[in-house]
Amino acid sequence: MTLSRPITQTASALRDKFREVRAASLALAAPLSAEDQCIQSMPDASPTKWHLAHTTWFFETVLLQPHAAGYRPFDERFHYLFNSYYEALGPRHPRPQRGLLTRPSVDEVHAYRAHVDEAVLALLDGGDGERGWAAIEPIVTLGLHHEQQHQELLLTDILHALSCNPLLPAYRPAAGPALRLAAVPPAMRWLPQPGGMVQVGHGGPQQGFAFDNETPRHAALLQPYAIADRLVSCGDYAQFIADGGYQRPELWLSDGWAAVQAQGWRHPAYWLAADDPRLQGLQPQGGWQVFGLHGVRPMEADAPVSQLSFYEAAAYAEWAGARLPTEFEWEAAFDAPGISQMTGHVWQWTRSSYDPYPGFRPMPGIAAEYNGKFMVGQLVLRGGSVATPPGHSRPSYRNFFPPAARWQFSGLRLAKDI
C-alpha cells in the first residue's frame, strides 16, 4: 500500500467499515473479565486491554493529530503508554512490562476508544475536499487492517495466557460436545506444479489493500514441485510423536534440536497427554486432549495440527520424506485444482526467510516502521488462521515470526521436489 494511491472508497463505506472493525474488537474482548484483560503471560504477548488501547492510539497519533484541526488528545500520557515500536514517535513503555499497566482501567480504555471514534467519524464526515480525502482515506484503511491484525493477536495472546492457568479456562465455552472424534483424515494427495516463471506479490491498488511487504509484484523462477492437497492433520502429527519424533535428533535442524532440549518440547504447545495432572476433574475421554479457545477438547484426528514452531514443522516434514514449500511455491499453488485448506485454518510455515522483495520500499512517514525493519531472523507464514478476521487475508499476505514461536495458530503443508 502507498499513502498516495487513488481514492478507492466512498466516505460512507469507510465510515461503515470503521464502525464494524472497531465494534469487532470490543466483541472479542467481551467474554473476558477485567482481570483477564490485564494479564501478560510472556514478553511476546500483550494484554487484551493493551490491544484495545494501542489500536486506538494508532488512529489518534497517525490520523487525528496530523489531520484533524483542533483535535485534543484524550490523555497525553497515553502517547507513552500505548506506542508499540515506533521509534520516530519517541520513548514508550517497555513491551515486557505491559502487564503491569493495571491503570488505566478497562472502562477508561473504552472511554478512550469512544473519544477517538467520535473524532475519526467527525473527520470522515468533514471530508475536506478531494485533497483532504486523498490524505486521510489511506491512513484510515491502514488503521483498520492494523486493528484486524491486533484482533488476531488478541485471541492468540489470551489463549496463551489462559493456557498458563492450571484451571485451563475456556475463552468462550463451546456450544456442544466435540462431534468428530472418530474422523480419519483423508489420504494426502500430491498435486504436481509445473514451476517456471511465476508472478508473485500483490498486483497493485486495483486489487485492493495490501501491506507494503507484499509489494512490488515481481517474477520468481520455480523448479517443478508437488504440493500437498491438504494441511498436516493432528492424526498425522500424532504418528510423528508416536514414532519418537521428538527424540530423534537426525530429524531436526540444529537450532530446533537445541530448542527441544532446552524447552522440553514433546508435542505441540497446547496438547495434553491423558495423564496430565491439569486434566483432573475435566473427565477427559482418553488419548490426546487439546486446549483451545473452547477449552480442553479431545484431539480431532482430521483437524489441522496447530501451535507448532517452524522447527517442529520442518522436523515433521523431514520425517515424512518431504519439505516445507517456499512462500512463492505456496502462492503459485493457491488456486491449484484440488487444493484445500489454504486459508482460514492455520497459518502455514514456509521455508522462506522474511526478506524484502526486489525493489521493496516501505510506506512513507511514520508507517515506514510498520514492516520493513523486521526483515531479519524471521520466517514467512502464509494463509491465515481461524483467528484471522474474515476478509483480512489474501494470497499475497505475508505473516512472519521467529522460528521458535509456537503460540500462534501455526501449522504446515508439505511440498516436495519433482
N, C-alpha and C positions, 0 to 999 in steps of 0.2 A: 504494500500500500504506500502511496505517496500522498502527502498532505496537499498536493496541488492538483489532484485528479478531478475530472469533470463531475458536476453535480449528478448524483445517481438516485437521490431520494427526495420526495416532497417533504415539506415540514410536517405535515400531518402524519405521514407514515413514520417518520423518525420519532415524533412525539409518542406515537403508539408503541413503537419498539422500545423506546426508553422506559416507558411505564411498565411494559411487560418484563423486561430484563430485571429492572430494579425490584419489582414485586417478587420475581422468582427467587432472588437471593434471600429475601425475608422468609419466603415459604420454606426454603431449605433449612433455615435456622429454627423454624417454628417448633419442631419436635424436641429441641434441646433446652435444658434448663439454663439459668444464668451461670451456674457452676460449670456446666458442660462447655459453655461458650467462652470461658476464660482460660481453659486449660491448654497448655502447650506440652505435648508429650515427647518432643525431641527438637533439636535446633532446626531441622529441615522442615518442620511443620509449623503452622501458625494457628492461633486460637480463632474460632469462628467469629468472635466479636471483632478481632483484628481484620479479618477478611471484609467484614461489613463496613468497617471504618476506612480501610485502605482504598477500596474501590470508590468510596465517596471522596476521599482525599484526592484521587486522581482527577475526578471531574472538577473539584474545587480549584486545584492547583494548575492543571493543564488547560482547562477550558474557561472557568469563570473569572479567575483573577486576571488573565490577559485580555479577555474578550467581553466581559460583562461590566459596562460602565457603572460605577458606584457600588459594585458588589462588596459586601463586608463579610469576612470570614466568620464562621460560626464560633471558632475558638482558635486564636493564633497559636496556641500551644500544640494543637493537633498537627500542625505542619511538621513538627519534630517527631511526634509520636507515630505517625502513620505513613511516613515516607518509607519505601521499601529498599531501593538500591540506587536511587537517582543521585549520583554524586554532585551533579551540577546544581542541585537544589539545596545543598548544604548538609549539615550533620543530621543524624537520625538516631532513634532509639535502637540499641543493638538487637539484631534479629533473634539471638538465642534467649533474650530476656522479654520477649513479647508476652509470655505467660505471666509475668509479674504485674501486668497492667490491670489490676483489679479496678482501677479508675481510669477513664470514665466508665460508668456503668453501662449495661446493655441498653437501658432506657435512654441514656444520654447519647449513645451511638445512634439509636433510632431517631432521636431528635435531630442529630447532625445530618442523617440521611434525608430527613424531611426538609430541613433547611436548604440543603444543596439541591434536592429535587425540585423544589419550588423555583429556585433561581435558574436552573437549567431549562425548565419548561417555559419560564418567562423569556429567557433568551431566545429559545426556539420560536416562541410566538412573535417576538420582535422582528426577527428576520434580518433587519438592517440591510436590505437590498441584496442583489446578487453577489456583490463582492463580499459582504459580511457572511452570507450563507456559504460561499465557497471556502471561507476560512474556518467556520465552526462545524459544518456538517462532517468533514472527515475526522475531526477530533472526537465528536460525539460517537461516531461509528466505531472508532478505535477504542474509546472508553467502554462501549457496550461489549465488544469482543474481549477486552481485558477483563471485564466483570464476569463474563461467561467462563473464562479461564479460572477465575477465583471461585466460581461456583463449583467447578470440578474439584479444585483444591480443598474447598470447604468440606466436601464429602470424604475425600481421601484422608485428610488430616484428622477429622473427628473419628473416622473409623480406626485409625492408628491409636488415637487416644483411648477409645473405648476398648480396644484390644488389650491395652495395658491394665485395664480394670479387672481384678480377679472375678468379679461378677459377670463379666462378658455381656454387658447390657446391649440390647439392640438399639441402633439409631432409630429405626422405625419397625415395630413388630410386623411380621408377615401376616397376610390376611388368612392364611390357612396352612396346612402341613405341606411338606415337600411332596411332589406328585410323581417324580421321575426317578425313583430310587433304583429301579431295575433296568433303566435305559442303558443301552450299549452304544457307544459312538460308532457311526458308520465307518467302514474301512476307508482309510485315507487314499485318495487318488492323486496321481501326479499329472499336472497339466503342462505339457511342453510349450515353451515360449520361444519364438524364433530369434530373439535378440536383434542385433543390428543397431542402427542409429535410431534413437527414440527422442522425442521431445519431453522434457520433464520440467516441473516448476509451474507456477501459476501463470495463466495466459494473459493477465493484464486486467485493467479496470473493467473492461466489458464483461468479464466473468465474475464480477463482484469483488467482495472484500478478500484481502489476503494480508498476512503479516509480511514484513519486509524480508524475513529469512526464507520465504517461499519464492523469491524472485532473484534474478531475472530468469525467465523461461529460457532453456538452452538445450542443446543436443548432448546426449550421452550415448556412448557406444557400449552395448551389452553383448556378451557372448551368449550363445544358445543356452537355455537353462530350463529347469522344470520347477514348478511351484506347487505346493500342496493345495488341494481344493478346499481345505478347512483348517481351522486352528487346532493346535495340540490340545487335547482334552484332559480333564482330571484323571480319567481312566487310563489314558496313555501315560500320563506322568506318574501315576501310582505304580505302573510297571517298572519305570526307571528307578523309583525308590526301592521297590522290592528286589531289583537286580543289583542292589548295592551301589547305586549311582553316586551317593554322597560319600562313599568310602573308596572310590576308585580314582586316584589322582591322575591317571592317564587320560581321563575324560575332560579334565579341567584346564583352563588357562592358568598360568602360574599365579596371577593376582587373585583369580577366582578360588583356587585351592587354598590360598592363604586366608581368604575371607571365610571359607567353610570352616577352617580350623580355628580361626580367631573368634568367629561368631557362633560356632556350634550349630550351623545350619544342618538340618536333616530332612527338611521338607519345605514347601512353600510357606511364606510368612504366617498365614492365618490358618494353617491346617493344625488339627489337634488329634493326637492319637487317642484311641479308645481309653487308655489308662491315664490320660492327663488328669491330674487332681482337680483342675478347674471345671471339669465336666460333672463332678459330683453334684447330685441334685437336679441335673438337667435331663436325666433319663435318656442318654444317647442310645441310638438303635444299633450300636456296634459299628466297627470299621472306622474309617477316617471321618472326622467332623470338620466343617469349615466355618470359620467365623466371618460374617459379612454384615452388610447394612441391616439385614433382618435378624441378626443374632447368630447363634450356633445352629447350623443345619447339617444334616447328613450330606456327605460328599455326593454330588451328582456326576456319575462317570462320564456323561456326554457333555457336561458343561465345560467351556474353555478354562484351562488352568490359568490362575491369576496370582498376582502378588509374587512374581518371580523377578529376580535381578537379571541383568544381562548375562552375568556369569552362569547362572542356572540355566538360562535359555540356551546358551552356547554349549554347555555340558550335555544337555539333553539332545541337542542336535548332533553332537559328536556320537553319543550313544546310539542314536537312531540311524547312523550312517549317512547323515545329511549335513546341512549347514543352515545358517540364517540367511535370508535374502538381503541383498543390499537395498537401500531405500529406493534406488532407481528401478531395480527389478520389481520391487513391490508396487511402485506407482505404475509401471508399464503394464502390470498384470491386473490392474484394478478392475477393468471391465472384461476380463477374460471369460469366455463362456464356461459355465460350470463352477466358477469360483464363488465361495460363500464366506460369510462372517468377516468381511473386510472392514466394516465399521460397526460401532455400537456394542461391542462385546468387551474386548480388552485391547489396550494399546499393544502393538506388536513390535518387539525389539528387532532391529535390523543390524546388519554388520557394517553400518556406515557411521563414521565419526561425524560429529556435528560441526561441519565446516561451512564457510561461505561459498555460495555458488559463484561461478565465474562472472565478474562484473558486479558483484553484490555491492550495494550502497545502503547504509542504514537510513531510516527515516530522518528528516531534518529536525532540528531543535531538540527539545527535551526528550522526545521519543527516540532519539538516536541511541539511547542507552537501553532500549527495550529488549533487543535480541543479540545484536552483534557482539557485545562484549563477553558473552557466554560461550563463544565458539571455540572452546578448547576443553579437552578432557571429558567430553560427553558423547553419548551415543544417541542416534536418532531412533525414535519410535514412530510408527505410523498407525492410522486407522481410527482412533477414538475408542472410548470405553462406555460401559453402562452409566458412568458418571458424567460423561460429556454431554452438555446440553444439546437437545435436538437442533440440527441445522448448523451447529458450530463447526463441525469438522468438514473436510473436503479431501479429495485425493492428494492434493499437494501439501497438506498440512504437515508440518514437521514439529513433533514434540521432541524433547531432549532431556535426558537425565544422566547422571554419572552411573557407571556400570554396576555399582553395588546397591543402587536404590531398589527397594522391593516393597515399599508401602503403597505404590500406585497399583491401579488395575492394569497390570502389565503381564502379557503372556507371549506366545510365539506362534509363528507359522514357519514351516520348513521349506527349504529350497535345496536344489542340488544341481550340479553341472551335468550337461549332456555332452 
